[in-house]
């Protein structure tokens, strides 16, 4: 953790950030190992105050005092009372901090306004996210293990799919499989779509029952050792897949293969997206590709870099992205196929 904090301090110095309040849970965990999640959007387990010219602090409330001591020097753990935001502002001000850089992308307006009553606030660039974009060897090992569990769940799930099951049955089955495999949680609420419901890229599992000779789209992930997996598969349940399904699946898999083949250091993420879209355009189906090609993945299911046409990023070794082209037809369903891919020194590794 100290190396990560040192790297962050260097970024802070370069950009003139003297004092940074880290409130985003994944950033807090990345820098300290303390509490990857908050209970809900109006709660907080705590925050980190990092300064270029003084000691750093972990701020939390009495519920988490002992846990905080396990991850941070006890003499620099500050336990605040209530009202939380007012007490945080008082403590920060007591340290002589007047200009405080804050993660506005992870902060509700009420918190921002309350802090701003007594501190001069500045919007911080996404410095911790910049560091998190490139994974170290420990993170890559965790992501490989998480993705391997995802593969095992798919293997068990594919053979268990049978007509008569509901989408919710499948969602519950995959959650049990992840938990039995050691995952501490799902990465996200699973997507399960039978037939036409597969045309909804983020279909919510419902009471639809699996009929014979039906396409099934499943997007799922588990969190293992703090790190997420995320993969999508689309299968035909039955022995007679339609010609339209076979053609669509082939186009999606071809587009994915073309995009993955381009993954390497120095390549821009918008080029990957364009590769898949251009393949679909050549076959007259680009209008059915309705989302970005993928996203970064790590402590969060969706993190930098985005793999789409907006805000392109140049790939570097250690980045981990998803490549997940899809085509969707409301009349019968959709097809998406997703892999997690590591950018290596000389190319890529498909997990």
C-alpha positions in Angstrom: 0.0 0.0 0.0 2.8 2.4 0.8 4.1 2.2 -2.8 0.6 3.1 -4.1 0.5 6.1 -1.7 3.9 7.2 -2.8 2.9 7.0 -6.4 -0.3 9.0 -5.6 1.7 11.7 -3.8 3.9 12.1 -6.9 0.8 12.6 -9.0 -0.5 15.1 -6.5 2.7 17.1 -6.5 2.8 17.2 -10.3 -0.8 18.6 -10.4 -0.6 20.9 -7.4 -2.9 18.9 -5.2 -1.8 19.6 -1.6 -4.5 17.8 0.3 -6.8 15.1 -1.1 -9.9 13.6 0.5 -10.4 10.1 -0.8 -14.0 9.2 -0.3 -14.7 6.7 -3.2 -14.8 3.2 -1.5 -12.7 1.4 -4.2 -10.1 4.1 -4.0 -10.0 4.0 -0.2 -9.6 0.2 -0.3 -6.9 0.4 -3.0 -4.8 2.8 -0.9 -5.4 1.3 2.5 -7.1 -2.1 2.4 -9.9 -0.7 4.5 -13.5 -1.3 3.5 -14.1 -1.9 -0.2 -17.8 -1.1 0.1 -20.1 1.4 1.8 -23.5 0.2 3.0 -25.4 2.4 0.6 -25.2 5.7 -1.2 -26.1 7.8 1.9 -23.6 6.0 4.2 -19.8 6.1 4.5 -17.4 3.8 6.2 -14.8 6.6 6.2 -12.3 8.4 4.1 -8.6 9.1 3.7 -6.9 12.5 4.0 -3.7 12.5 2.1 -1.3 15.4 2.1 2.0 16.2 0.4 3.3 18.1 3.4 2.1 16.2 6.5 1.0 12.9 7.9 -1.9 11.0 6.3 -5.1 10.1 8.1 -7.8 7.5 8.0 -11.1 9.0 9.2 -13.9 6.8 10.3 -16.6 6.4 12.9 -16.8 4.3 16.1 -18.2 1.2 14.3 -15.0 0.7 12.3 -12.3 1.8 14.8 -10.8 -1.7 15.4 -11.0 -2.5 11.7 -9.2 0.8 10.8 -6.4 0.0 13.2 -5.8 -3.2 11.3 -5.0 -1.2 8.1 -3.6 2.1 9.3 -1.3 3.4 12.0 -3.4 3.8 15.1 -2.0 7.2 15.9 -3.3 8.5 12.5 -6.8 7.1 12.7 -9.3 9.8 13.6 -12.7 8.7 14.8 -15.3 11.3 14.2 -18.7 11.6 15.7 -22.0 13.0 14.5 -22.9 14.9 12.3 -20.4 13.1 10.2 -19.6 15.6 7.5 -19.4 18.6 9.9 -17.0 16.7 12.1 -14.8 15.7 9.2 -14.7 19.3 8.1 -13.7 20.4 11.6 -10.9 17.9 11.8 -9.5 18.7 8.4 -9.6 22.4 9.2 -7.8 21.8 12.6 -4.9 20.4 10.6 -4.4 23.8 8.9 -5.9 22.6 5.6 -7.8 25.3 3.9 -7.9 24.2 0.3 -9.2 20.6 0.0 -9.3 18.6 -3.2 -12.3 16.2 -3.3 -13.5 13.4 -5.5 -16.6 15.1 -6.7 -17.5 12.1 -9.0 -17.9 10.0 -5.8 -19.5 12.5 -3.6 -23.2 13.5 -3.1 -24.1 17.1 -3.5 -25.1 17.4 0.2 -21.7 16.2 1.4 -20.0 18.7 -1.0 -22.1 21.6 0.2 -21.6 20.8 3.8 -17.8 20.5 3.5 -17.8 23.8 1.5 -19.2 25.7 4.4 -15.9 25.8 6.2 -13.3 24.6 3.6 -12.3 25.8 0.2 -13.0 22.9 -2.1 -11.4 22.0 -5.4 -12.4 19.3 -7.8 -9.7 16.7 -7.9 -8.6 14.9 -11.1 -9.2 11.2 -11.0 -5.7 10.5 -9.6 -6.4 7.2 -7.8 -8.3 5.9 -10.8 -5.3 6.7 -13.0 -3.1 4.5 -10.8 -5.8 1.7 -10.6 -5.9 1.5 -14.4 -2.6 -0.4 -14.5 -2.7 -3.5 -12.4 0.3 -4.9 -10.5 1.1 -8.6 -10.5 -0.9 -9.3 -7.3 -4.0 -7.7 -8.9 -3.5 -9.6 -12.1 -3.3 -12.9 -10.2 -6.5 -12.0 -8.4 -8.3 -11.1 -11.7 -7.1 -14.4 -13.2 -8.5 -16.4 -10.3 -11.8 -14.4 -10.4 -12.2 -15.0 -14.1 -11.3 -18.7 -13.7 -14.1 -19.1 -11.2 -16.5 -17.4 -13.7 -15.5 -20.0 -16.3 -16.3 -22.8 -13.9 -19.7 -21.3 -13.1 -20.5 -21.1 -16.8 -19.4 -24.7 -17.4 -21.8 -25.9 -14.6 -24.6 -23.6 -15.7 -24.6 -24.5 -19.4 -25.2 -28.2 -18.6 -27.9 -27.4 -16.1 -30.1 -25.2 -18.3 -33.3 -26.9 -19.1 -36.8 -25.9 -20.4 -39.2 -24.9 -17.7 -36.6 -23.0 -15.6 -37.3 -19.3 -15.1 -34.8 -16.5 -15.5 -34.8 -16.0 -11.8 -34.0 -19.7 -11.3 -30.9 -19.3 -13.4 -29.9 -16.1 -11.6 -30.2 -17.8 -8.2 -28.3 -20.9 -9.5 -25.4 -18.9 -10.7 -25.2 -16.9 -7.4 -25.0 -20.2 -5.5 -22.3 -21.5 -7.8 -20.2 -18.4 -7.3 -20.7 -18.5 -3.5 -19.9 -22.2 -3.4 -16.7 -21.5 -5.4 -15.5 -19.0 -2.8 -16.7 -15.7 -4.1 -17.6 -13.1 -1.4 -20.2 -11.6 -3.6 -21.5 -11.1 -7.1 -19.8 -8.4 -9.1 -23.2 -7.1 -10.2 -26.8 -8.2 -10.4 -26.7 -10.9 -13.1 -28.3 -10.4 -16.5 -30.4 -13.4 -17.7 -32.6 -13.0 -20.8 -34.6 -15.8 -22.5 -35.7 -15.4 -26.1 -36.7 -11.8 -26.9 -35.6 -10.6 -23.4 -32.0 -11.2 -24.7 -32.5 -8.1 -26.8 -32.3 -6.1 -23.6 -28.5 -5.6 -23.0 -29.2 -5.3 -19.2 -32.2 -7.6 -18.9 -33.5 -8.1 -15.4 -34.2 -11.8 -14.6 -37.9 -12.3 -14.3 -40.5 -15.1 -14.3 -40.1 -15.9 -18.0 -39.8 -19.7 -18.5 -37.2 -21.2 -20.8 -38.9 -22.8 -23.8 -37.5 -25.5 -26.0 -35.3 -24.2 -28.9 -34.6 -20.8 -27.4 -31.6 -18.4 -27.2 -30.4 -17.5 -23.8 -28.1 -14.5 -22.9 -26.3 -14.5 -19.6 -24.0 -11.8 -18.3 -22.5 -12.5 -14.9 -19.5 -12.0 -12.6 -18.3 -12.7 -9.1 -16.0 -10.9 -6.7 -13.1 -13.1 -5.5 -10.4 -11.7 -3.3 -11.8 -8.2 -3.9 -11.5 -8.4 -7.7 -14.4 -8.7 -10.2 -15.0 -11.0 -13.1 -17.4 -10.1 -15.9 -18.3 -12.4 -18.8 -21.3 -12.8 -21.2 -22.3 -15.9 -23.1 -25.2 -16.5 -25.4 -26.3 -20.1 -26.1 -29.1 -21.8 -27.9 -30.9 -24.3 -25.7 -32.0 -27.1 -27.9 -30.8 -28.9 -31.0 -32.1 -26.7 -33.8 -30.7 -23.1 -33.6 -32.2 -20.8 -36.1 -30.3 -19.6 -39.1 -30.6 -16.0 -37.8 -29.2 -17.0 -34.4 -26.2 -18.8 -36.0 -25.4 -15.9 -38.3 -25.6 -13.4 -35.5 -23.5 -15.5 -33.2 -20.8 -15.9 -35.9 -20.8 -12.1 -36.6 -20.4 -11.3 -32.9 -17.6 -13.8 -32.3 -15.8 -12.6 -35.5 -16.1 -9.0 -34.4 -14.8 -9.9 -30.9 -11.9 -11.9 -32.4 -10.9 -9.0 -34.7 -11.0 -6.5 -31.8 -9.0 -8.7 -29.4 -6.4 -9.3 -32.0 -5.6 -5.6 -31.9 -5.2 -5.4 -28.2 -1.6 -4.3 -27.5 0.4 -1.5 -25.9 0.1 1.8 -27.8 -3.3 1.0 -29.3 -6.2 3.4 -28.6 -9.4 2.0 -27.1 -11.5 3.8 -29.7 -9.7 1.8 -32.4 -10.9 -1.4 -30.8 -14.5 -0.2 -30.7 -14.2 0.9 -34.4 -12.8 -2.5 -35.4 -15.9 -4.3 -34.1 -18.3 -1.7 -35.5 -16.7 -1.7 -38.9 -17.1 -5.4 -39.1 -20.8 -5.1 -38.3 -21.1 -2.3 -40.8 -19.7 -4.4 -43.6 -22.5 -6.9 -42.9 -25.2 -4.3 -42.6 -25.9 -4.7 -38.9 -24.0 -1.9 -37.2 -27.3 -0.3 -36.1 -27.8 -3.4 -33.9 -24.6 -2.7 -31.9 -25.9 -0.3 -29.4 -23.2 0.0 -26.7 -19.5 0.4 -26.3 -17.2 -2.5 -26.9 -16.1 -2.8 -23.3 -14.6 -1.3 -20.2 -11.9 -1.7 -17.6 -12.4 -4.1 -14.8 -10.7 -4.6 -11.4 -12.0 -3.7 -7.9 -15.1 -2.4 -9.7 -16.9 -4.1 -12.6 -16.8 -0.9 -14.6 -13.7 1.2 -14.3 -11.2 3.0 -16.5 -10.4 2.7 -19.3 -13.6 2.8 -21.2 -13.4 0.9 -24.5 -15.6 3.0 -26.8 -15.7 6.0 -29.1 -15.7 8.6 -26.2 -12.6 9.6 -24.2 -10.2 7.1 -25.8 -7.3 5.8 -23.8 -3.9 4.5 -25.1 -3.5 0.9 -23.8 -0.5 0.1 -21.5 0.8 -3.2 -20.1 -1.2 -4.2 -17.0 -4.5 -2.8 -18.1 -7.4 -5.2 -18.0 -10.4 -4.6 -20.2 -13.5 -6.5 -21.4 -14.3 -7.0 -25.1 -18.0 -7.6 -25.5 -19.6 -6.9 -28.9 -23.4 -7.6 -29.2 -26.2 -7.5 -31.6 -29.8 -7.2 -30.5 -33.2 -7.9 -32.2 -36.4 -7.3 -30.2 -38.3 -9.9 -32.3 -36.2 -12.9 -31.1 -33.4 -11.8 -28.8 -29.8 -10.8 -28.8 -26.2 -12.2 -28.8 -23.3 -10.9 -26.8 -20.0 -12.6 -26.1 -17.5 -11.2 -23.6 -13.9 -12.0 -22.6 -11.6 -10.3 -20.1 -8.3 -9.3 -21.7 -5.0 -8.3 -20.1 -2.7 -5.9 -22.1 0.8 -7.5 -21.9 4.2 -6.1 -22.8 4.0 -7.5 -26.4 0.3 -8.0 -27.0 -2.5 -9.5 -24.9 -3.7 -12.4 -22.8 -7.3 -13.6 -22.8 -8.4 -14.7 -19.4 
